Amino acid sequence: MQPKKKKMEEIIWIALRMFEERKNFLTTVAHEQKGATSRLAAERARLSQVYIDRIKAILLVDDKATTSKRSTSIRYSQLYCFSCKHLGS
């Protein structure tokens, strides 16, 4: 594996773990709080799960594409575009 690609994959794994931790924290907050705080935490946990699923899909595509000639930079830019869609960009 090329050093740059290996570093990018490492960063994506770290992002995945961070989103999983965030989701777990927000789920706990949603269960322990009431009212708007609980609803907001639950919504943010749900959104974190969306990002978790997208990151996992990208990592899975990368594993399957190791023998193909497809550029990994396209998959990394897709990750960026997913977050842009949420922000309304």
C-alpha positions in Angstrom: 0.0 0.0 0.0 1.3 3.4 -0.9 2.3 5.6 2.1 -0.2 8.4 1.2 -3.1 5.9 0.8 -2.2 4.2 4.0 -2.2 7.5 5.9 -5.6 8.5 4.3 -7.1 5.1 5.3 -5.8 5.5 8.9 -7.4 9.0 9.1 -10.7 7.6 7.9 -10.6 4.8 10.5 -10.0 7.4 13.2 -12.9 9.5 11.9 -15.1 6.4 12.1 -14.1 5.7 15.7 -14.8 9.4 16.6 -18.3 9.3 15.1 -19.0 6.0 16.9 -17.9 7.6 20.2 -20.0 10.7 19.5 -23.0 8.6 18.7 -22.6 6.6 21.9 -22.3 9.7 24.0 -25.3 11.4 22.3 -27.4 8.3 22.8 -26.6 8.3 26.5 -27.5 12.0 26.8 -30.8 11.3 24.9 -31.7 8.6 27.4 -30.7 10.5 30.5 -32.2 13.9 29.6 -35.8 15.1 28.9 -37.5 17.4 26.5 -35.6 19.4 23.8 -32.2 18.3 25.0 -33.2 14.6 24.6 -34.7 15.2 21.2 -31.7 17.2 20.0 -29.2 14.6 21.2 -31.2 11.8 19.6 -31.3 13.6 16.3 -27.5 14.2 16.4 -27.0 10.5 17.3 -29.1 9.5 14.3 -27.1 11.8 12.0 -23.8 10.4 13.4 -25.1 6.9 12.5 -25.6 8.2 8.9 -22.0 9.3 8.8 -20.8 6.0 10.3 -22.6 4.1 7.6 -21.2 6.2 4.9 -17.6 5.9 6.2 -18.0 2.1 6.5 -19.3 2.0 2.9 -16.3 3.9 1.7 -13.9 1.6 3.6 -15.7 -1.5 2.2 -15.5 -0.1 -1.3 -11.8 0.5 -0.8 -11.2 -3.1 0.4 -13.1 -4.5 -2.7 -11.2 -2.1 -5.0 -7.7 -3.0 -4.0 -7.3 -5.1 -7.2 -9.0 -2.6 -9.5 -7.5 0.5 -11.1 -10.2 2.9 -9.7 -8.7 6.0 -8.0 -9.1 6.1 -4.2 -9.2 9.9 -4.3 -12.6 9.7 -5.8 -13.9 7.8 -2.8 -12.3 10.3 -0.4 -13.9 13.2 -2.2 -17.3 11.4 -2.0 -16.9 11.4 1.8 -16.5 15.2 1.7 -19.5 15.5 -0.6 -21.7 13.6 1.8 -21.0 16.1 4.6 -21.5 19.0 2.2 -25.0 17.7 1.4 -25.9 17.8 5.1 -24.7 21.4 5.3 -26.7 22.4 2.3 -23.7 23.1 0.1 
